[in-house]
Amino acid sequence: MNKQWQDWIWIVFLIWYGVGIILVSLDWLPPALNWANAVFLYIAGFLAILYAMKRFRGSSGLIVSICIMLLTVIAESLGVHYGWIFGSYHYEKDFGFQLFGVPVTIGFAWVMVIFTSMAYYELLLNKAKTVVGACIYGSVTSLLAVTMDLIIDPVAFKGREYWIWDQGGPYYDIPTQNFMGWFFVSFSIQFILYYFIKQETFSSKWSRRMRRLYFLVILMFMVTALVEGLWLSVFVTSVFYGASLILRKRLETVA
């Protein structure tokens, strides 16, 4: 794959993002452009796939990404149909093509969450592979995944009604099971990936891009949350994200 072409995908994303965050911050996004939200997640997911192809060195990264999409869509489907893992909920708005009753967009979003979280804790991948190491790596990356959901779910549920929860909970009427489910699904995937990634130094602009991508995504949802008056979600997400950055710094000092 042409290196310059990959860079252009990143540039397209930044342009799309820049226009989007202006429209969202000024509350100028018309209903006719709701499809742009799905495109935003598609591009973000595709960038994460490019990162995976570099991390796994080739087509293996694409295969891993597709497997993550299928697994997470199936996990989400269990929630939609049976209330398992995340709790009981249903989608209200069209997010495009669906698989097992779940928009494929959600699969792209999960790929983005998994690999942007990985980029923050790559230093843990270069150590000797142990069960304890896998648990530590799986835990810290999954906390980042949950951190992202702390802002995504209030916006998607309370702000935009992309999906509706059939159960309640203490945090914006979102069931606690949902956040536990996010941790469980992320941990399971990251635990397995920990053993598949070879011990090697991996430092590139794509690692930095993935960390920026994570920040830009939560920033977009934070701005949307502020527009919708969901102040608590912005505060809680900021605290969790800040704690993750501090943890990463400390891990770097002892690595």
N, C-alpha and C positions, 0 to 999 in steps of 0.2 A: 504494500500500500504506500502510495506516494506520501512522503513526509510533509511536503508543503500542503497537500490536500487536507491532511489531518489538522494542520495549523489553521486552515481556513474554516474548518468546522467549529473550532474554538472561537474564531473571530465572529462567525455568524451567530453563535450562541450569545456572545457579549453584546452584539448589536440588538438581537432579539430581546435580551434581558434588559438592556438600557431603555429601550422603548417601552417595554412592559412595565418596568418599575415606575417610570414616570406616569404612565396611564393609571396604574394602580394607586400610587400615592396621591394623585389628584382626583381619584375616583371617577376617571373619565373612560373606563373600559366599558364599551357598550355591550349589551347582551349578544349582539351579532358577532362579537369577537370572542365569545366564550371558548370556541374551538382552539384559540391560541394557548389556553392553559395546557391542553393535551400535547400540543406541539412542543411547548416548553419542556415538558417531562420527557418527551421522546428524544429531544436533542440532548438533554442532560444525561439520559440513560445511554445514548449512543456514545457520548464522550467517555462515560465510565467503561463501556465495552472496549473502546480504543485503549484505555489504560490497562484493562485486563489482558488485552492481546500483547501488550508490552511486558506486563508483569509475568505472564505465562509464556511469553515468547512465541507468538504466532496464533494459529488457528485454535489451539487449546484454550486460549482465553475466550474466544468466541463460543466454543462449546460449553465452557464453564458458565458463561453469561446466560446462554440459552437455558441451561439446567436450572440456574437460579430463578430465571423468569418463570419456568414451568412450576418449580417447587413453591414459589411464593404465590403464584396465581392459584394453585391447588389449595394452599393454606388459607388464602383469602376466601376461596370458594366454600371451604368448610365452615367459615364464619357466616357467609351469606345464606347457605342452605341449612346448616345445622346449629349454628351458634358456637361452634368449637373454636378453640385457640384464641381468637380475638374477641369473641362475644357475638351477639346477634345484631345484624345490621343489614341494610339494603341500600343500593345505589339509586339516587333520585334523578341524576342528570346523565345525559349521554356523554361518555368519555371515549366513544369510538368503538371499534370492534371488540367483542367480548369472547372470552374463552372460559367455559365452565361457569358462566354467569358473572365473570369478573372482567372489567376492561383490561385489555393488554397493556394499556398505559400504566397500570399499577405495577405490572411486571418490570417495565422499564424504570419506574420510580424505585423499586426495590434494588435493582442492579446498581442504580446510582447511590443509594444509601449504603449498600454493602461495600462498594469499592471506594467511596469517598471516606468512609469510616476506616477502612484498611489503610488509606494513605496517611492518616494521622499517626498510626502506630506501626509503621513499617519496620521500625527498629527492633520490634519484638519478633519479627519474622526471621531475623538473621542469627538468632540464638539456636543452641542445640534443641532439637525437637523433643519435648517432654510433655507428659499429660498436664503437669502443673503449668508449664509454659502455654499450652493450648488453652487452658482454663483462664489464665490471666489475660491472654490476647483476646479470647472470645468475650470475656467480660467487659473489658475497656472499650472494645469496638462496639459492642452491643449497647453500652450506655450511651454512646454517641448516636446510635440508631434511635434509641428511645428519646433522646434529646430532640432529635428532629421531629419525631411524632408529637412531642409536647406542644409544638407550634402548628404542625400540619393539621392535626385532628380538630382542634378548636376552630380553625379557619374553615376547614372543609365542612364541618358539621354545623357549628353555630353561625358562622359568617356567610357561607355560600350554599350550604345544604347540598353538597355534592353527594353525601350519603347521610343516612339517618340511623341513629342507634335505637334499637328496640329496648335497651336497658339503660338504667341511669348509673351515675357515679359521682364522687365528690368533686371531680375536676371537670367543669363544664358539662356535667351530665354524661360524661364518657365513662364507660365501665372500666374499673381498674384492670380487669382481665385483659383489656386491649393492650395496655402498656406491658403487662407481663407476657402477653403473646408476642409483642414486638421483640422483647428481649429474648424470648425462647427461640423464635425463628431465626433472628440474627445470630444468636450464639451458636445454634446448631450448624448454620452455614459457615460461619467464621472458624469454628472449631475444626471442621473438615478441611477448609481451605488452608489452614495453618500447616497441615501435614503435606499438602500438595505443592506448596511453594518452596522452591529450592533455596538453600542458604547461600545468599549472594548479596552483594551490595547493590542496592537499587536506588539511585538518586538521579532524578531527571526532572525536567520541567513539567512532565506529566504528573508526577507526584505532587508538585506544587499546585498544578492546575486542579487536581482533585480536591485538595484542601481548600482552594479558593471556591471551587464549585459547591462544596458543602456549605461554606459560609454564605455564598451568594443565594443559595436556595433558602436557607433559614432566614436570611435578610429579606428576601421577597415575601415570605410568609409573615415575617414580623411587621413589615410595612402594611400588608393587607390586614393583619390583626389590629394594628393601630387605627386604620381606617374604619374597621368594624367595631372599634371600642373594646377589644379583647385585651385589655392592659395586663391582666394577670398572666396570660400566656406568654407575653413578651418578657415579663420579669422572670418567670420561672425558667423559660428557655435560656435566657441570658445567664442566669446563675449556673445552670447545668453545663452550658457550653464553656463558660469561664472556668468552671471546675475541671473540665476535660482538658483545657489548654494548660492549666497549672499541672495536672497529672502528667501530661505529655512532657512538659519541661523537666519535671522531676525524674521521669524515666530516662530522659536523655542524659541527665547528669550522672546517673548510676550505670548507664549502658557501657 
